[in-house]
Amino acid sequence: MKCEVCGKVGMSGNNVSHSKRRTKTRFMPNVHKMTLSMDGESKKVKICTRCLRSQHKAARA
């Protein structure tokens, strides 16, 4: 799970319960396979939703 645009990868941390017990967990980026037109040609990329949103906003402006 890695965004090919920004390079975002997963990070580790703790789940903290109501009683404050800590267990290890992984927080992964929300990555999707999309077909985007980059430099005039279609290309399949794995892109996180934050970059996808930024791409969409840039295309509209």
Rosetta blueprint (number, residue, H / E / L):
1 M L
2 K E
3 C L
4 E L
5 V L
6 C L
7 G L
8 K L
9 V E
10 G L
11 M E
12 S E
13 G E
14 N E
15 N E
16 V E
17 S L
18 H L
19 S L
20 K L
21 R L
22 R E
23 T E
24 K E
25 T E
26 R E
27 F E
28 M L
29 P L
30 N L
31 V E
32 H E
33 K E
34 M E
35 T E
36 L E
37 S E
38 M E
39 D L
40 G L
41 E E
42 S E
43 K E
44 K E
45 V E
46 K E
47 I E
48 C E
49 T H
50 R H
51 C H
52 L H
53 R H
54 S H
55 Q H
56 H H
57 K H
58 A H
59 A H
60 R H
61 A L
